[in-house]
Amino acid sequence: MPDGTLLFSPLRLREVTFPNRIVIAPMQMYKARPDGLASDWHFQHLAKYAVGGAGTVMTEALIVDPVGRNTYGDLGIWSDDHVPPLARIAGFVQEQGSLAAAQLHHAGPKSSRQRPWEGLGPLGDAEAARGETPWQPVAASDGRSVAGWHQPRAMTTDEIARLVEDYGRGAARVARAGYDVLDIHAAHGYLIHSFLSPVSNTREDRYGGDRAGRMRFALEIAESVRAHWPSGKPLLFRISCVDWRPDLDTRSDGWTIEDSIVLARELAARGVDVIDCSSGGIRAENSMMDYAKTRTRLQRGHQVPYAEAIRRETGIPTMAVGVILDGPQAEAILQAGQADLIAIGREALTDPHWALHAAQALGADPDWRQWPPSYGWWLELRERIGIAG
């Protein structure tokens, strides 16, 4: 491996060593069995990224409470029944030399929806007729995040306390399934983000009001998860570092990068090891779907400056995500000190061997030795003999 190549250098966090800096980001498949159980679909989906050389392979978001499902196709972690199929996935990923990671989630005001290819609208009569009955979402406050979706209701303080415990129980189940790394999803307008942002949180109790009140739910969840997650294993926390992306909206209200810096310090004090840096999603506008509707082109690494700012201001490790397309771009982010880990999502869908191709592009694997031997010897031979034109 060439001296100075960071993308393929190890990173030690607590008692866990990341074999390289590439993390397969959580990507919802909406293919769960009834009751949120993982299937062979999820096994093959995640197994190929470990074979493909990613240092860490993360499950899609695992729902801690059935009310928090985005769709009926979401994977769960609210029951002990979810542990065995998830453990099977973790075991295979680890056999390939990768770390197995999972993410805890509650969709909050964005719950009770159709799968994306069905329209991503609210569940209605057609879905109920096939057994997918709508339910009422919950959020920090009353009020729709998207016109036409189901109206969420504000959670009571008793419900908040129970859900904090649910996150802890979910973390304990992930630990029993043998995972190495855990992430908490608190971004994109989902439940925890709905508490953080003044755009969506209009509560007047201890979970609303000023920034400290709005952060309380997130911090209690971090404490609960850390208490149930092994002390030697790292904990990540995904946030929307800003509510409004400047390339889509000029509004200045809402959650800001300055707020995220304060939150990051408080999370670190409660045992969070990495801030997973995303953005947007507090409303339907200013989200990934909005880019698709307006045909606005996402810029390369558009969220990397958020990871850089939090890392610079707090000294806490960060993970960068968002339109990171190839190995040289990822390496440049690390070399510039903008992040410590690189999350790859849609690019891995198009190329499950993204990590191995990145190693070759960076000169870190000139002779195919990072590939599984069953593949590598064939590909090295192919390269030596060439292909006739």
C-alpha positions in Angstrom: 0.0 0.0 0.0 1.5 3.4 -0.9 2.6 5.5 2.0 0.1 8.2 2.9 -3.1 6.5 1.4 -5.7 7.3 4.1 -8.7 5.7 2.6 -7.2 2.3 3.1 -5.6 3.0 6.4 -7.1 1.6 9.7 -8.9 3.7 12.2 -9.1 2.7 15.9 -12.2 3.7 17.9 -12.6 2.4 21.4 -11.7 -1.3 21.1 -12.6 -1.7 17.4 -10.3 -1.2 14.4 -11.9 -0.1 11.2 -9.9 -1.9 8.5 -10.3 1.0 6.1 -12.3 4.3 6.1 -15.1 3.2 3.7 -18.6 2.7 5.3 -21.5 1.4 3.3 -24.3 3.9 4.3 -27.7 2.7 5.4 -30.0 2.4 2.5 -33.6 1.4 2.9 -34.7 -1.6 0.8 -38.4 -1.7 1.9 -38.2 -5.5 1.5 -38.8 -6.7 5.1 -40.8 -9.7 5.8 -44.0 -9.3 7.9 -43.2 -7.9 11.3 -40.0 -6.3 10.2 -37.9 -9.4 9.8 -34.8 -9.5 7.6 -34.7 -12.0 4.7 -32.3 -13.4 2.1 -32.8 -10.2 0.2 -31.1 -8.2 2.9 -28.4 -10.9 3.3 -27.3 -10.7 -0.4 -27.7 -6.9 -0.4 -25.2 -6.4 2.4 -23.0 -9.5 1.9 -21.8 -8.2 -1.5 -20.4 -5.0 0.0 -18.2 -7.0 2.4 -17.0 -9.1 -0.5 -16.4 -5.9 -2.3 -13.9 -4.6 0.2 -15.8 -2.0 2.2 -14.3 -1.8 5.7 -17.7 -1.3 7.4 -21.1 -2.5 6.1 -24.1 -0.9 7.8 -27.7 -2.2 7.7 -30.5 -0.1 6.7 -32.3 1.7 9.5 -33.7 -0.6 12.1 -37.0 0.6 13.6 -37.1 0.6 17.4 -41.0 0.8 17.7 -43.6 -0.3 15.1 -45.2 3.2 15.2 -41.9 4.5 13.9 -41.9 2.5 10.6 -41.7 4.6 7.5 -43.4 1.8 5.5 -44.5 -1.8 6.1 -41.3 -2.8 4.4 -39.0 -1.4 7.1 -36.7 -3.7 9.1 -37.3 -3.8 12.8 -35.4 -4.2 16.1 -38.3 -3.8 18.4 -38.5 -7.6 19.1 -36.1 -10.4 20.0 -37.4 -12.2 16.8 -35.4 -9.7 14.8 -32.0 -10.8 16.2 -31.3 -14.1 14.5 -31.7 -13.0 10.8 -29.6 -9.9 11.6 -27.0 -12.0 13.3 -26.7 -14.2 10.2 -25.9 -11.1 8.2 -23.3 -9.8 10.7 -21.5 -13.1 10.8 -21.0 -13.3 7.1 -19.9 -9.6 6.9 -17.3 -10.3 9.6 -16.1 -13.5 7.9 -15.0 -11.3 5.0 -12.9 -9.1 7.2 -15.4 -6.2 7.4 -17.1 -4.6 10.4 -20.8 -5.2 10.8 -22.7 -2.0 11.6 -26.3 -1.2 12.3 -28.5 1.9 12.6 -31.4 2.6 15.0 -34.3 4.7 13.7 -37.8 6.0 14.2 -39.4 7.8 11.3 -41.7 10.0 13.4 -43.8 12.4 11.3 -42.7 10.6 8.1 -44.3 7.3 9.2 -47.2 5.4 7.7 -46.2 5.8 4.0 -46.1 3.9 0.8 -42.9 2.4 -0.5 -41.1 4.8 -2.8 -41.9 2.9 -6.0 -45.6 3.0 -5.0 -45.5 6.8 -4.7 -44.2 7.4 -1.1 -47.6 9.0 -0.3 -49.6 8.3 2.8 -51.1 4.9 3.3 -54.7 4.9 2.3 -57.7 2.6 1.4 -55.9 0.8 -1.4 -53.1 -0.2 1.0 -55.5 -1.1 3.8 -57.3 -3.5 1.4 -54.1 -5.5 1.1 -53.4 -5.5 4.8 -51.3 -2.4 5.2 -53.6 -0.3 7.4 -52.6 3.3 8.0 -51.6 4.5 11.5 -51.1 7.9 13.1 -47.5 9.1 13.2 -46.0 10.9 16.2 -43.6 13.8 16.3 -42.3 16.5 18.6 -45.4 18.7 17.9 -48.7 18.5 16.0 -48.5 19.4 12.3 -47.7 17.8 9.0 -44.2 17.9 7.7 -45.6 17.4 4.1 -48.9 18.4 2.8 -51.1 15.4 2.3 -49.3 13.1 4.6 -50.9 11.8 7.8 -51.2 14.3 10.6 -48.8 13.5 13.4 -49.6 14.1 17.0 -47.2 15.4 19.6 -45.7 12.8 21.9 -46.5 12.9 25.6 -43.7 12.9 28.1 -44.6 9.4 29.2 -44.3 8.2 25.5 -41.0 10.0 25.2 -39.7 8.2 28.3 -40.8 4.8 26.9 -39.3 5.4 23.5 -35.9 6.4 25.1 -36.0 3.0 26.7 -37.0 1.4 23.4 -33.8 2.8 21.8 -31.8 1.2 24.6 -33.5 -2.1 24.2 -32.9 -1.9 20.4 -29.1 -1.3 21.1 -29.0 -4.3 23.3 -30.6 -6.5 20.6 -28.0 -5.2 18.0 -25.3 -6.1 20.5 -26.7 -9.6 20.9 -26.7 -10.0 17.1 -23.0 -9.5 17.2 -22.6 -6.1 15.5 -19.4 -4.1 15.9 -20.6 -0.5 15.3 -23.9 1.3 16.0 -25.4 4.5 14.5 -28.4 6.5 15.7 -30.4 8.2 12.9 -31.4 11.7 14.0 -31.5 13.5 10.6 -33.8 14.2 7.6 -36.9 15.3 9.4 -37.5 12.0 11.2 -38.4 11.8 14.9 -35.3 13.0 16.7 -34.7 15.7 14.1 -38.3 16.9 14.6 -37.4 17.6 18.3 -34.1 19.3 17.4 -35.4 21.8 14.9 -37.3 24.9 15.9 -39.1 24.6 12.6 -40.9 21.5 13.8 -40.7 21.7 17.6 -43.1 24.1 19.1 -43.4 22.3 22.5 -43.6 24.4 25.7 -42.4 21.7 28.1 -38.9 20.6 28.9 -38.5 19.0 25.5 -39.1 22.3 23.6 -38.3 25.9 23.8 -34.6 26.8 23.7 -31.9 24.8 22.1 -31.1 22.9 25.4 -34.8 21.8 25.6 -34.9 20.8 22.0 -31.7 18.7 22.4 -32.9 16.9 25.5 -34.6 14.0 23.6 -31.6 13.4 21.4 -29.2 13.4 24.4 -31.4 11.1 26.5 -31.5 8.6 23.6 -27.7 8.8 23.3 -27.4 8.1 27.0 -29.8 5.2 26.8 -28.1 3.6 23.8 -24.7 4.1 25.2 -25.8 2.4 28.5 -27.0 -0.7 26.5 -24.3 -0.8 23.9 -20.9 -2.4 24.8 -18.4 0.1 26.2 -15.7 -1.2 23.9 -17.7 -0.6 20.7 -18.1 2.8 18.9 -21.3 4.7 18.6 -22.2 7.1 15.7 -24.9 9.7 15.6 -26.3 10.9 12.3 -27.6 14.5 12.2 -28.8 17.0 9.7 -26.2 19.6 10.3 -28.4 22.3 8.8 -32.2 22.4 8.1 -32.0 24.3 4.9 -29.5 23.6 2.2 -28.2 26.9 0.7 -28.4 25.5 -2.8 -32.1 25.0 -2.5 -33.3 27.6 0.0 -32.3 31.0 1.4 -34.1 30.7 4.7 -32.0 31.3 7.8 -34.3 30.0 10.5 -34.1 26.4 11.8 -31.3 24.2 12.9 -27.8 25.6 12.0 -24.2 24.3 11.8 -23.6 26.3 15.0 -26.3 24.3 16.7 -24.8 21.1 15.4 -21.4 22.0 16.9 -23.0 22.5 20.3 -24.9 19.2 19.9 -21.8 17.3 18.8 -20.0 18.3 22.0 -22.9 17.3 24.2 -23.2 13.9 22.3 -19.4 13.3 22.8 -19.8 13.9 26.5 -22.4 11.1 26.5 -20.2 8.6 24.7 -20.8 9.2 21.0 -17.6 8.6 19.1 -18.4 9.9 15.5 -20.8 12.5 14.1 -22.4 11.2 10.9 -22.9 14.4 8.9 -25.9 14.8 6.6 -28.3 17.7 6.1 -31.9 18.8 5.2 -35.2 17.0 5.2 -37.1 18.9 7.9 -39.8 19.5 5.4 -40.4 17.8 2.0 -38.9 20.8 0.3 -35.1 21.1 0.6 -34.8 17.3 0.5 -33.3 14.7 -1.9 -36.8 14.3 -3.5 -36.8 18.0 -4.2 -33.6 17.8 -6.2 -35.2 15.0 -8.3 -38.4 17.1 -8.9 -36.6 20.2 -9.9 -33.8 18.4 -11.7 -31.3 20.4 -9.6 -27.9 18.7 -9.8 -26.3 17.7 -6.6 -22.7 19.0 -6.3 -19.9 16.6 -5.5 -19.3 16.4 -1.8 -22.0 19.0 -1.0 -22.2 17.9 2.6 -18.5 17.5 3.3 -18.1 21.1 4.6 -20.4 20.2 7.5 -18.3 17.3 8.5 -15.2 19.5 8.2 -16.7 22.2 10.4 -17.7 19.9 13.2 -14.4 18.1 13.1 -12.4 21.4 13.2 -14.5 23.1 15.9 -14.9 20.1 18.3 -12.0 17.6 17.5 -14.7 14.9 17.3 -14.3 12.4 14.4 -16.8 12.8 11.6 -18.2 10.8 8.7 -18.8 12.5 5.4 -21.5 11.5 3.0 -23.2 12.8 -0.1 -22.1 12.6 -3.8 -18.7 11.1 -3.0 -18.2 9.3 -6.3 -14.8 7.7 -6.5 -11.6 6.8 -4.6 -9.5 9.9 -5.4 -12.3 12.2 -4.2 -12.7 10.2 -1.0 -8.9 10.3 -0.5 -8.8 14.0 -1.0 -11.5 14.6 1.7 -9.4 12.6 4.2 -6.1 14.1 3.2 -7.6 17.6 3.7 -8.7 16.7 7.2 -12.4 17.2 6.4 -13.6 13.8 7.8 -12.4 10.5 9.3 -14.8 8.1 7.6 -16.4 8.1 4.2 -20.0 6.8 3.7 -20.9 5.5 0.3 -24.5 4.8 -0.7 -25.9 5.0 -4.2 -22.5 4.6 -5.8 -22.2 1.2 -4.1 -25.6 0.2 -5.5 -24.2 0.7 -9.0 -20.8 -0.8 -8.1 -20.8 -3.2 -5.2 -17.0 -3.4 -5.7 -16.6 0.4 -5.2 -14.0 -0.1 -2.5 -11.8 -2.5 -4.5 -12.0 -0.2 -7.5 -11.1 2.7 -5.3 -8.0 0.8 -4.1 -6.9 0.2 -7.7 -7.5 3.9 -8.7 -5.3 5.0 -5.8 -2.6 2.5 -6.5 -3.3 0.7 -3.2 -3.9 -2.6 -4.9 -2.0 -2.9 -8.2 -2.0 -6.7 -8.2 -5.6 -7.6 -7.2 -4.5 -8.9 -3.7 -7.3 -7.1 -1.9 -9.9 -9.0 -4.0 -11.2 -12.3 -2.7 -8.7 -14.9 -3.9 -11.5 -16.7 -5.8 -11.9 -13.5 -7.9 -8.4 -12.0 -7.8 -6.5 -14.7 -9.5 -8.9 -14.7 -12.4 -8.8 -10.9 -12.7 -5.0 -10.7 -12.5 -4.7 -13.4 -15.2 -7.2 -11.4 -17.3 -5.0 -8.3 -17.0 -1.8 -10.2 -17.9 -3.2 -11.8 -21.0 -5.1 -8.8 -22.1 -8.3 -8.8 -24.2 -8.2 -8.9 -28.0 -9.9 -5.9 -29.6 
